[in-house]
Amino acid sequence: ASELLPSASRWVVSAPLARTIWAPAIPKLEWIKQRTEFIDETLDSFLAANAGASPQVVLIGAGYDTRALRYRTSAARFFEVDLPSVLPVKEAMATRFLQAEGGAARSVGAEDRALGVDLNKATMAPPGVFAQLSGLGLDRSLPTLVVSEAVLFYLSPPAKRALLEDAGNFVGGNAASALVLTDNLAPFVRSPRKEDAAGFLSPLGLDLKEHDTLWGGAIQFVRADGAASRSE
């Protein structure tokens, strides 16, 4: 992540500042490390289980997340979703990084697998997010991992529910597909109880497999399979 920053501003995340100006905030940011580890562990297991099966990974609200770059040598095809204003900046950063690495690989944006939409709007009207991703080559029949990392905070409750239902319908197309999220599910789920999370996700087509929380349920750590795929 540091390497993606322009050299002129990279000092902002330097070790000296981390030990001084940022020191009071570091303990509060521990959850970023936890969510990264949870998602990466899920992704590692997903890729190992689907080696040779043309796996796909969808990063919802990808922002400046580096996962597609960090896993660029894996077999997975990555798709990213974020605001139209964010994607060109992300593309420029990724391109600069890859050129410095030798220029052999291409970014998600360069491969036309980046979807620019406002999730508060795109989830609420046809065709929905995943239908638009399908137009970019996302294949419902292939093993797919959908990743939602700290993006649902920014969605209205109706948009949040609609997006998760759209994701549940999509991952139901393959028994190996799944969703992993480290996110906020309020107002639908506010407790640390696994039963409450499962009760919300199940009607959306998501079968809860792994669950944890932070801060009394403010942050939900979820791994879920597509419920539809098990009954087919």
Disulfide bonds with the S-S distance in Angstrom:
none
